[in-house]
Amino acid sequence: MRNVIIIGSGPAGWTAAVYAARANLQPILFEGHEPGGQLMTTTDVENFPGFPEGIQGPELMRLMREQAKRFGTEIVSELVESLKPIDGGFEVVVKGQAHQAKTVILSTGATARRLGLESEKALYGKGVSACATCDGFFFRGKKVIIVGGGDSAMEEAMFLTRFAEHVTVVHRRAEFRASKIMQERVLNHPKISVIWNAAIEEILGVDVGHVTGVRLKDTVTGETKEIPIDGVFAAIGHEPNVALVKGLVDLDEKGYIQTVPGRALTNIPGLFACGDVQDHRYRQAITAAGSGCMAALEAERYLADHETA
């Protein structure tokens, strides 16, 4: 039986692996079907400390992976099929093979909901984004669209006004579902306009390799029109990757793993969670990495306590 199994490989998972390996816990990390997580689809990362010139998302993940490996983390590029508590720890099944550990760190992340367009996929990181706080800076003086109608869309629209010349909110209905105060801020902002009853049918610019505009479809009349634009932000929510632990750990009202405030503890002793799978508020690489450190330290203390118990 191992000391630690880490499930997931974004900034949280790799940081947990570095700390666990340096504590001589000999962790094994299963990378999952999206090795590196959301940063693998992010081009320029300019807000991660230590990289004054910025760094590409995939390169940052490669460096974290190398660091975890250097300290002795065993890395397996497979998806975990199941997780269950057993006597003295947990059993994790990968490709039909059972692995056992005294503790498990969950860092399976969250997946941004996409618009579901081929053009969106082709232009992701080239004018298409799902994170205004990550990428807003790159649209200084430009015109952008944000898709959504909830509080997160309103917050991101407000944030983008710091950089963009103009922000257009596109919403498929005739009213927002955001809180009244957030709606008022957006509707009264001089740099924000709203297009109601509309959905993006196509993002233009695939042929030139960057966003040049969008084709909108009226959800009531079916009419279409094209408008020039420099960037498209989807703010239609995230899905925490919790399928592995549904029915096992407590989830919050948004479906994220519930942890003790300020800690990485779940309601199951020996099972810890870090990164975006338990964080619906910040969702930043640096906060994910910090919580990965917390989870590894929690696991180390848990193992020490149970050795002497």
Secondary structure, DSSP 8 states (H G I E B T S, - for coil): -EEEEEE--SHHHHHHHHHHHHTT---EEE--SSTTGGGGG--EE-SSTT-TT-EEHHHHHHHHHHHHHHTT-EEE---EEEEEEETTEEEEEETTEEEEEEEEEE---EEE-----HHHHHTBTTTEES-HHHHGGGGTT-EEEEE--SHHHHHHHHHHTTT-SEEEEE-SSSS--S-HHHHHHHHT-TTEEEE-SEEEEEEE-TTTTS--EEEEEETTT--EEEEE-SEEEE-S-EEE--GGGTTTS-B-TTS-B---TTS-B-SSTTEEE-GGGG-SS---HHHHHHHHHHHHHHHHHHHHHHHH-
